[in-house]
Amino acid sequence: MRPLHPLLRGHTDQTFAEYLSDRPLAVQQKARERRVCLVHARARAADASIPGIAKAYAATAEAVEAELVALLHATKPAEAIPFPEPPKRGPQTMQDLLMRTEAAKVSGRLAGFLRFCTDLLPGGRDVH
C-alpha cells in the first residue's frame, strides 16, 4: 500500500480537528467520516490474510484518500493578503516642522533659480 498523502500524514484526531477548524461544519463532518473510513480500510488491508481481500481494501483506502484530499483542497480557506503597514514616523515637534519648512523654502529657491537659468537659454522653457 502506498504512503499517505502529506495532508493526512501524522495527524491525530485532535490535530486533524484543529486542521479543519477554519472550514464549514458540514465539511468538517464529511472530512472526519472520510478519515475514519480511510483509517479502517488501511487497517483491514494490512490485517487481511487473503491477498484479494487485502487488494480490495487497499483500493478502497486509496479511493477514500483521494476523495478526502480533493475535499480538503476544494475547501481550503483563502489566504488573507495583509495590507502593508503605513510608514512609522516619530512624533512631530514644532522644531521638526520648522526645519521641514526651511528645507522646502531652500528647495523652492533652488527651483526658482533653475527656472531663471532655463529662461536664459535660447528658446526659453520650450527647450526639448
N, C-alpha and C positions, 0 to 999 in steps of 0.2 A: 504494500500500500504506500502511496506517495505521502510525503510530509504535508502537514497542514499549511494552509495559506498564511503568510506573515500577519495578516489582520487577526487571525484566530489563534495563533500560536501563543502559548504561555499564559492564557487567561484563566483566572479562577472565576467562580460565579460572581464574586464581589467586583473584581476588576472589569469583568465584562459588563456588569450593570453600570459601573461608572463610565465605561466607554460609550454606552448607549444613552447616558443621561441627558444629552442635549438633543435627542431625537424625539419625535412624537410618541405617545404612549402605545399606539397601535403597532408602530414599527418595533418598539422595544419588546412587546409581547411576541410578535412574529419572530424576531431575531432570537429570543430566548428559546422558543419552541424549536426552531431550526437547529440551534446549538445543542439542545438536549437530544434531538434525533441524530445529529451528527456524532455525538459522543457515544450513544448507544450503538449505532451502526458500526462505528470503528471498533468498539469493544467486541461486538459479536463477530466481526470479521477476523479479529485477532484470536478469538477463542474457538472459532469453528474448526472442527476436525476434518470435515469433508471439504475438499478443495472447491467444488462447485458452489457450495453454500458460502464459503468464505469470499469467493469471487463476486457473488451476488450482493453480499453485504458491503463489500468494498466499492462496488459500482453505485450502490445506494448512497454510501457515505460521500462519494465524490460528487454525486448529483446534488445532495443536500448542501454540501460545502459550496458548490458553485452557486446555488440559489442564495445561500446566506451571504456570500461575498458580493453578489450582484445587488442584494438588498442593502448592504452596508454602503456600497459605492453610490447607489442611487439616492440614498437619504443622507449623504454626507452633508453636514451643515456648511453653509458658505462661510468662508473666512472673512472676517471683517477687515477692511482696509483702514488702517489707522491714519488719521489726519495728522500732518506734521504739526508739531508744536510751534507756536509763534516764537520768534526770537526773544530771548530774555534780555531785558535792559535793566540796568540798575536804576535806583531812584534818581529822579532828576531834581537837581537843586537849581537855585537861581543862578549860581556860578556857572553850571553846565550850560544852561540856556543862553547866558550872556556870551560864553565862549563860542557857541554854535552860531549865534547871530553875527559875531565878529568875523568868523570864518566865512559866513555867507556874504558879508559885505565885501571882504577881500576878494572872494571869487567873482562877485558881481563887478568889482572894479577891473579885475583881470579880463572878464568877458567884454566889458566896455572898451578896454584898451585894444583887445583883439579886433573888435568891430571897427574901431577907428583905423587900425592898420589895414584892414581889408578894404576900407573905403579909399585909402590912398593908392591902392593898386589900380592899374588901368582896367576899366570895366566895373569897378566898384564891387559890390556884393554879388554881381552876376557872373563872377568867375567860376567856370565849370572845371 
